[in-house]
């Protein structure tokens, strides 16, 4: 299977700062978590598109009903089970610019703008993330994910291993990895109209305490792409 890797290394994370007085026991209006600066590295699977590393802000905190979880932000609403129903958005970098000779005749893809509904269920057996999105940008496709995260602590080190599954609708997959008839005529690639995809994933979030309020964080994530994506003529085999 084709795989996709993402690494976020974060430095100078400052956590647990009280920003205001509490207004309720359930949603105290204070920052609880980490903010900082880091570097993101994304491994590209598209032919002719180089893997990239870029600086980025890092945030993983709650503030009242609002929250940011690395690349997902939102607002908690009504209680549901071990968590809440959440209105969410995701910061996505799944687009690419087709300005290389390898992709001559292929149109650039705009990054998705996923908006949706989700929930974080913090159970006695670990955390479960349930999220569903609709891309309001060019693909107009749907995304969904189910992720389980455990916790392991040893001294100053805390690890959160993740195991999950991601669904991508046929509209989403076709936009990013399909080849239209017009693109096929203008390029060296055969036309390709894939269906939906189910992508298993593994992740690991790590936190190392280096001072009373300073942490070094990292987040690793790998997805194994479904055949509908890996069979695309735009995708590098074995990546």
N, C-alpha and C positions, 0 to 999 in steps of 0.2 A: 504493500500500500504506500501511496505517497504520504509524506508527513509534513507537518508545518510546525516550526518551533518558534517560541517567543521567550525572550529573557528580559526581565526588568531588574536591574541592579540599582538599589536605592541607598543614598548616603545622607547623613545629617538629618535623620528623622527625629522630630520633636513631638512627644505625645503627652496627653493627659493634662492639657491646659484648661483651667476653668475660665470661661469667657463671660459668664453672667450668672446671676442667681437662678436657682432652680425654680421652675414654675409648676412642675408636677413630678411625682415620684417616678412615673413611667417615662416621661420625655423631658429630662432636665436640659435646660438651655445652656449647654456647655460643650466644648469640644472634648470628645472622648476617643482617642485614637492617635494616628500618626500623620504628620505632614512633612514634606521634605523635597529634595531634589534627587534625580537619578538619571539613569541611562537606559534606553530601551533598544533591544536588538531583535529584528524580525528577519526570519529566513524566508526568502521569496521562493515560490514554487513555479512561478510563471516564467516562461522562456524569455530571455533577454532583459529581465528585471532583476537588478542586483539586490542582494540582501542589504539591509540598512541598519545603522545605529544612530540614535538621535537622543539628545537630552530632553528631559520631560519633567514636569512637576509630579510629585507622588503624593497621593492622599488616600487614607484608609481610616475614616472616622465617622462618628455619629455626632450630630448637633441638633438636639431636639428631635423633631420628626424627620429632618433631612439627614442624608448620609451620602458618602462617597466610598466606593469599594474599588479602588484602583482604576478600572475603566468603566465602572457602572455607577451612576448617581441617581438619586430618586428621593421620594417622600413616602413615609409610612402612613397608612390610613387605618382602617379598622383592624382589630385583632382577629387572627385566624390561626387556630392550633397553637403551636409553639412560637409563632411570630406574628406578622402583620401582612395584609395585602399592601403591595407597594406599587406606586407609579414610577416607572424607571425609564432611563435613557442610557445609551451606551456610546462611548467615544470609540469610533471604529477607524481603522486604517487599512481596510481591505481593498481599496481601489489601487489602480496603477496607471502610469502614463506610458502609452505605447509609442514612444518617440525613439525607438531603436530600430536598426535595420532588421533585426530578427522578427519584430512585430509589425513590419511594414504592411499596411492595408488593414490592420486591426485597430478598432477604435479604443481610445482610452476608457477606463472604467472609473466612475466616480465612487468614492467611498460611501458606504451605506450610512444612513442616519436612523438607527434602530430606536423606536419608542415602543413601550409596552407595559405589561403588568407582570409582577413577580412576587416572590415571597422568600424570605430567609427563615427557615425553621430550625431553631437552635434546640435540638432534642437532647435527652440524657445520653444518647448514643452517638452524637456528633451533629454537625450542621448539614442541612440540605438546602440547596439553592434551586428554586423552580422559577424559571424566567421564560416569558414569551414576548417576542418583538415583531413589529412590522416596520420594514424599511420605507420611510416616507421620501427617500430620494429616488434615484433612477430605477432600481431593480423592482421596487414595489413587492418584494418577496417577504416571506415570513421566516423567522428564526425562533428556535426554542432550545432550552437546555435544562438538563437535570444533573446536578453535581452534588456528590457527597464529600464532605471534608471532615477529617478527624483532627485530633490535637495530641501532640507529644511534647513534653517539656523535660529538660535536663539542665539544671543550673541556669545560666543566662540565655540559653538557646531554647526557642519554641518553634516547632515545625507543624505545619498544617498540610498534610498530604491530601490530594484531591483525586477523585475518580468520577468521570461523568460521560454523558452522551449529548451530542449536539445534533439538532435537526435543522436542515436548510431546505426550504421549499424549492420546487422546480424553477419558479420565476427567479429566485435569488441565484441558484446555480447557473441557470442559462445566461443571466446577465454577466456574471463574472467569468465563467469558464466556457460558455458556449461560443460557437462561431456561426454567424448568420450567413445566409446565401450571398448577400452583398459583400461581406468580409471575405468569404471564401473566394469569390471572383477577383477580389483586389489583392489577395495575399497568397502565400504558399500553402495555406491550411485548408483541409477539407471541412465542409459544413458539419456542425455538431450541435445537436439540441438535446442536452441531458435532462434527466429527471431529477427528483429530489435526492437528498443525501442524508445519511446517518453517520456521524463522525465520532468515534470514541476518543476520549481525551484523558490525559493525566496531567496533574499540576502539583506544584510544591511551593508553598509560601513559607519563608523562613524569617525569623526575627531574632537578632542577637543584641542583647543589652550591653552597651559599652560604657554607659554612665547613667546616673539616676533617671534622667529624662531624655537620653539619646540612644537611638537604636540604629543598627545596620540591617536593612531588609533586602530580601531578594524574592523574586517570583519567577518560576519556571513553568512553562506550559507547552505541551505537545499534543497535536491532534493527528490522527491517522485518517486521511481522506477516503471517503466512499469511492467505489468504482466509478460512479457517475462523474466525479471530479477528476480522479487520477487518469481516466481514459481520455480526457480532453486533450486535443492536439496542442493546446496552449500550455499544458502543464508538463514540467520536466519529469521524466520517469526516474524513480529511485530517490527522489528528493524528500 
